[in-house]
């Protein structure tokens, strides 16, 4: 969802339902903090669940801004949280690859102590019950992380 030149109204909440809520943020990395705060509140849960959801939100939104067209002027990231009976599902959707770059897909990289950074998905993998991604070459990618409610009483 591109909104060229209209980032002044971002972040903005998306229309939600009793079980689903969402947020759209702009290309500014400073908006990651707003997404993190929103996610913690949107869980409607104790800190034992809201903190891991906020942490994973921060990592996935940062990845979208750093590695995709979402981080370019006019780019956006859509963040959604769905309340299911046994799980919370966090979904983060980017704007697809940057112009002129080959599409990349989320994967946990091999651990390399010599390389600074690059451990965001490793953190997601360790924090969420599981995570997955969906998308096609050249288009937006959605990364979803699942949190078991019972694991965070």
N, C-alpha and C positions, 0 to 999 in steps of 0.2 A: 504494500500500500504506500505509494509515493505521494508526498504532499510538498512538492517543491516550493520553497520560500515561505512555508506556513508552519514553522516550528514554534512560534510564539505561544500557541495554544497547547503545546505538548509539555509534559505528559498529560494525557486525558483518559478518563475512565470510559470504558465501553459499556454499552447497555448490557445489563446482566439479568440473570434469573435467580431464583432461590438457590440453585445449585452451581451456577457458573458466573464468574465475574472476570473482567479483563481490563487491561491497561495498554495504551499505545504510547510509546516514548519516541523521542527524536534521536538524532544522530550524536548528540552531545554525551560524552562519557559521564558527565556530572549527573545525568538522569538515571544512572545505574542505582544511585542511592535512593531515588524516589521509587524505583521499581522494587527494590529490596524492602523498603518500608511498606509499600502497598501490599506486597506478597505476605509479609508477616501479619498484617491486619486482615487480609482476605482469607487467611486460613480459619479465622474465628476459632482458634484453638489455643491451648496453653503454650508457653515458650518452648516446651520440649518438642513440639511439632512445628511451631511457627519459625523458630530459629533455623532448623535445617532447610525448610522451604525457602526462607529468605536467602540463605547462603547459596543454595543451588540457583535461585533466581538471579542473584548477582553474577554468578559464574556464566550462566547461559546467556544472559543479556550482554555481558562484557564480550563473550566470544562472538556474538552476532555483530556487535559494533566494530570489533577489531578485524574480523575476518571476512565480512560480507559487505554488500552495497548498503546495508543498513547504517554503516558508519560514515557514509558519504553525505554531503549536504542534501537535505531533503529526505534522507533515509528514515525509516521507522523500524521499530521492533514491536511486535504484538505479543503480549504476555497474557495468558489465560490460566485460571485456576478453576478446576472442576471438582466439586464435592460429590464423591460417590459413596455408597454405603460403607465400604471397607477401606477406601483409598482416597487420597487427594491426588489429582493429576495436574501437574504444572506443565504447560506447553508454551514454548517460546518460538516465534516464527520470524525469520529474517526476510530481507528483500532479495535474496539470491546472491550469486557471485558478483564481484566487482567487475565493471566493464574491462574486457581484455584479459581477465584472469580465468583460468580453468576452474570449474566447480570443485569445491572440496567438500568432504563429508565428515561428520563428527566421528572421531575414533580416539580411544585412549592410547596415547603414544607410549612407546617404550620409555622406561625411566632412564633419564640421562642426567646424572648429577652435574655435569659440566654445562648443561643448558639451563639458563635462568628462565623461569616461567614454564608455560606449557603443561601445567598440571591441573588446570581447571576441570577437565573432564574426568581426571583421576579422582578429584574431590567429589564430583557429581556421582561417580560410580561407587564411591565409598559411603556416600551419605544417603542416597535414594535407595529404595527397595530394588528398583531397576530403572533403566532408561532406554529409550529408543529414538530413532529419527525417521522422518518420512520426507520425501521430496524427490524431484527428478532433475536431471542435468539442466543447468541454466535457469532453474526456477527457485522459488523460495524453499527453504528447508525449515521444518518444524522439529524441534527436539522436545520430547516429553519425558518427564521424570515422575515416577510413581512413589508415593509415600503411604505406607500402611498405617492407618489410624491407630490400630491396636498396639503398635510398637511404640507409640508416644502417648501413653495415658496422661 
